[in-house]
Amino acid sequence: MNDEELLSIAREEIKQSYAPYSKYYVGAALESSEGTIFTGCNIENANYSNSIHAEELAIAKAVQEGYRSFERIAVSSDRRDGVTPCGMCRQSLSEFCESDLRIICEGAHGPVTYTLGELLPNTITGEHLE
């Protein structure tokens, strides 16, 4: 599966989003090292702080199924505006992913790829808690 196909899965997941307040719909597709795809969509709550981000839902589904190693994630919004994972989602990804995790996003002229390390340098790790 190429990056565009993974991004297409993320786009399809947008349809499942629940975002009645912001009207900003997001989908994500996370690929495990074994090639299994986990999807997520944003699910808002009226107080916003209880909202679930698409990337977090995909991570949670994967971890619940026993997966802990990932190759890449694709993220898209209904606006196709180049959205990248927010800081909170980047930190959540860093719990299970190396800095070379590929993050595929919508660009003005097609997919744009970043690494987690580019988007979140000097991440907080479990070593910081020791």
TIBADREN-953330 format. One record per atom (N, C-alpha, C): residue in three letters; x negated, y, z negated. Coordinates in steps of 0.02 Angstrom, whole numbers, plus 32768, in hexadecimal, padded with zeros to 4 digits. Layout:
TIBADREN-953330
ALAXYZ
...
***
This chain:
TIBADREN-953330
MET7FD57FC58000
MET800080008000
MET7FD3803E8000
ASN7FE2806C802D
ASN7FB980A9802F
ASN7FD880E08003
ASP7FB681187FFD
ASP7FCC814E7FD1
ASP801081697FE5
GLU801C81708026
GLU805D818A803D
GLU8096815C8029
GLU808B811B802C
GLU80BE80EB8018
GLU80CD80F07FCD
LEU809980F87FA5
LEU80A381007F5D
LEU80C981417F4E
LEU80B781757F72
LEU80D981B57F6B
LEU812381AF7F7F
SER813181877FB1
SER8175817B7FC7
SER819E81597F90
ILE817F812C7F6B
ILE81A1810C7F33
ILE81B1813F7EFD
ALA8182816C7EF0
ALA818E81A17EBF
ALA81C781CF7ED6
ARG81C881DE7F16
ARG81FF82087F31
ARG824281E77F28
GLU824481A67F33
GLU828381807F2C
GLU829B81827EE3
GLU826D81817EB5
GLU827E81817E6D
GLU829D81C27E58
ILE829181F87E7C
ILE82AF82397E6D
ILE82FB82337E68
LYS831882077E91
LYS836181FF7E92
LYS837D81E87E4F
GLN835381CA7E25
GLN836981B17DE4
GLN836281E67DAD
SER8343821E7DBC
SER833782527D8A
SER8377826D7D6D
TYR837182827D2F
TYR83A882A47D0C
TYR838C82E77CF4
ALA839B831C7D19
ALA837F835E7D09
ALA83B483947D12
PRO83EB83907CEB
PRO842283C07CF4
PRO841184077CDE
TYR83DC84107CB7
TYR83CD84527C9B
TYR839A84777CC6
SER836384577CD5
SER832F84787CFE
SER833D84717D49
LYS8362843D7D5A
LYS836E842D7DA1
LYS832B84207DC5
TYR82FB84067DA0
TYR82B983F57DBC
TYR82B083AA7DB5
TYR82B683867DEB
TYR82B8833D7DEC
TYR827383227E00
VAL825A82F27DD8
VAL821782D77DE3
VAL8219828B7DE3
GLY81F1826E7E0E
GLY81E982257E10
GLY819F82147E0E
ALA819081D97DF4
ALA814B81C27DF0
ALA814881777E00
ALA811081637E1D
ALA8102811D7E2A
ALA80BB810E7E14
LEU80B480E27DE4
LEU807480D07DC5
LEU8061808A7DDB
GLU802480837DF7
GLU800D80427E0E
GLU7FDA80257DDD
SER7FE87FE87DC6
SER7FBA7FC67D99
SER7F7E7FAC7DC0
SER7F4A7F997D9D
SER7F0F7F7D7DBD
SER7F1F7F3C7DE2
GLU7F567F1B7DCD
GLU7F6C7EDD7DED
GLU7F997EEA7E29
GLY7FAB7F2A7E35
GLY7FD47F3B7E6E
GLY801F7F407E5F
THR80327F397E21
THR80787F3F7E0E
THR808A7F897E08
ILE80C47F9C7E22
ILE80DA7FE27E23
ILE810F7FEC7DED
PHE8106801F7DC5
PHE813680347D92
PHE814D807A7DA2
THR818E80867D9F
THR81A880C77DB2
THR81C580EB7D75
GLY81CD812B7D7D
GLY81EC81547D49
GLY820A81927D68
CYS823981AF7D44
CYS825881EE7D58
CYS826082187D19
ASN826882597D23
ASN827182837CE8
ASN82B9827D7CCF
ILE82C0827E7C8D
ILE830182797C6C
ILE830382B17C38
GLU832A82E47C47
GLU832C831F7C1B
GLU835C83167BE1
ASN8351833F7BAF
ASN837C83447B75
ASN8388838F7B6B
ALA83C183A07B51
ALA83D383E77B4A
ALA83A0840F7B21
ASN837C83EE7AF4
ASN834B84137ACD
ASN830684137AEE
TYR830083F67B28
TYR82C383F17B50
TYR828B83C97B2D
SER827E83D27AED
SER824683B07ACE
SER825183647ACC
ASN828E834C7AD0
ASN829B83057AD1
ASN829E82E97B18
SER828F83127B49
SER829082FC7B8E
SER825782CB7B9A
ILE8262829E7BCA
ILE8230826D7BDE
ILE8217827F7C23
HIS81D682807C2B
HIS81B882907C6C
HIS81B282517C95
ALA81B482587CD7
ALA81B2821F7D04
ALA817481F47CF9
GLU813A82147CF1
GLU80FC81EF7CE8
GLU80FD81C87CA7
GLU811881E77C72
GLU811C81C57C31
GLU814881877C35
LEU817F818C7C59
LEU81AD81537C5E
LEU818B811A7C84
ALA8167812A7CBA
ALA814380F77CE0
ALA810E80D57CB4
ILE80E980FD7C8D
ILE80B680E17C60
ILE80D780B47C2C
ALA810D80CC7C0F
ALA812F80A57BDA
ALA814880637BF5
LYS816580627C31
LYS817E80247C4E
LYS81447FF37C5A
ALA810C800E7C73
ALA80D27FE37C80
ALA80B57FC67C40
VAL80AC7FF07C0E
VAL80907FDA7BCE
VAL80BF7FA77BAD
GLN80FF7FB37BB1
GLN81307F847B95
GLN812A7F3F7BB5
GLU81177F3E7BF5
GLU810E7EFE7C19
GLU80C87EE17C10
GLY809E7F027BE9
GLY805C7EE67BDA
GLY80237F007C05
TYR80307F2F7C30
TYR7FFC7F4B7C5B
TYR7FD77F837C38
ARG7F957F847C41
ARG7F6B7FB67C20
ARG7F377FD57C4D
SER7F357FC07C8D
SER7F027FD87CBB
SER7F247FEF7CFB
PHE7F13802C7D12
PHE7F36804A7D4A
PHE7F0680677D7D
GLU7F1C80667DBC
GLU7EF3807D7DF5
GLU7F0580C37E0B
ARG7F4780D27E0E
ARG7F5D81127E28
ARG7FA5811E7E15
ILE7FB8815E7E19
ILE7FFD81727E0E
ILE800F81A67E42
ALA804D81A17E5B
ALA806781D37E89
ALA809F81F97E66
VAL80A1823B7E71
VAL80D282657E50
VAL80F082947E85
SER8133829B7E83
SER815482C77EB2
SER818F82E87E90
SER81A183237EA7
SER81DE83447E90
SER820D834C7ECB
ASP824B835A7EBC
ASP827B83647EF2
ASP826983A17F1C
ARG824283CD7F00
ARG822D84097F25
ARG81EE83FE7F4E
ARG81CE83C67F42
ARG818F83B57F65
ARG815F83F07F63
ASP815484087F27
ASP812E84467F1C
ASP80E7843A7F01
GLY80CD83FE7F09
GLY808983F27EF3
GLY808383E37EA9
VAL80BA83D27E88
VAL80BA83C57E41
VAL808483927E2E
THR8061839F7DF9
THR803183707DDC
THR804A835F7D96
PRO803283297D78
PRO804683197D34
PRO803583547D05
CYS806283627CD6
CYS805583977CA6
CYS801E83817C76
GLY800983AE7C4B
GLY7FD3839F7C1C
GLY7FE483647BEE
MET802183617BD7
MET8036832A7BAB
MET803282E87BD0
CYS804982E67C0F
CYS804782A97C36
CYS7FFF82957C47
ARG7FD682C77C54
ARG7F8F82B97C61
ARG7F6F82977C25
GLN7F7F82B07BE9
GLN7F6482927BAD
GLN7F7F824B7BA4
SER7FBF82417BB2
SER7FDC81FE7BAE
SER7FBA81CE7BDF
LEU7FAD81E67C1B
LEU7F8A81BC7C4C
LEU7F4481AB7C33
SER7F2381DB7C13
SER7EDE81D07BFD
SER7ED9819B7BC7
GLU7F0F818D7BA5
GLU7F0F81587B72
GLU7F0281137B92
PHE7F18810B7BD1
PHE7F1380CA7BF2
PHE7EE980CA7C31
CYS7ED581057C48
CYS7EB3810A7C88
CYS7E6F812C7C82
GLU7E4381197CAF
GLU7E0181387CB2
GLU7E07817B7CD6
SER7DD381A27CD3
SER7DD481E57CF1
SER7DD881E27D3D
ASP7DC981A77D5B
ASP7DCD81A27DA4
ASP7E12818B7DBD
LEU7E4381877D90
LEU7E8781787DA6
LEU7E9B81A87DDC
ARG7EB4818F7E14
ARG7ECA81BA7E4B
ARG7F1181D07E3E
ILE7F1D82117E46
ILE7F5F82307E3E
ILE7F73824E7E81
ILE7FA682327EA0
ILE7FBC82477EE2
ILE7FF982737EDA
CYS7FF682AF7EF7
CYS802C82E17EF1
CYS803F82F97F36
GLU8079831A7F39
GLU809083387F78
GLU806983787F85
GLY804E837E7FC0
GLY802E83BC7FD4
GLY805683DD800C
ALA80458419801E
ALA8068843C8053
ALA806584178096
HIS802E83F280A0
HIS802583CF80E0
HIS801A838480D6
GLY8035836980A0
GLY802E83218093
GLY80128315804E
PRO800282D58040
PRO7FE982C47FFE
PRO7FA782E67FED
VAL7FA282FA7FAD
VAL7F6483167F92
VAL7F5182E97F57
THR7F1182D67F55
THR7EFB82A87F20
THR7EC982CA7EF2
TYR7ED482C07EB2
TYR7EA882D87E7D
TYR7E91829B7E55
THR7E6182A57E2A
THR7E5282727DF8
THR7E6A828C7DB5
LEU7E76825F7D87
LEU7E8B82747D44
LEU7E5582A07D25
GLY7E16828F7D30
GLY7DDF82B77D15
GLY7DDE82FE7D2F
GLU7DF283087D6D
GLU7DF6834C7D89
GLU7E2D83747D66
LEU7E6683537D5A
LEU7EA083757D3D
LEU7E9C837B7CF2
LEU7E76834E7CD2
LEU7E70834F7C89
LEU7E29833F7C74
PRO7DFC83707C7B
PRO7DB783647C64
PRO7DB483647C18
ASN7D8483427BFD
ASN7D7983407BB4
ASN7DB7832B7B8E
THR7DD582F67BA3
THR7E1282DD7B85
THR7E0782C87B3C
ILE7E3C82C97B16
ILE7E3B82AF7AD1
ILE7E4282647AD5
THR7E1682407AB4
THR7E1881F77AB3
THR7E1B81DE7A6B
GLY7E24819D7A66
GLY7E26817E7A23
GLY7DE5818879FD
GLU7DAE81917A21
GLU7D6E819D7A01
GLU7D6E81DE79D8
HIS7D97820F79EE
HIS7D9B824E79CA
HIS7DBD82457986
LEU7DE18210797E
LEU7E068205793F
LEU7DDE81DE790C
GLU7DA481C67920
GLU7D7B819E78F2
GLU7D5181CA78C6
***
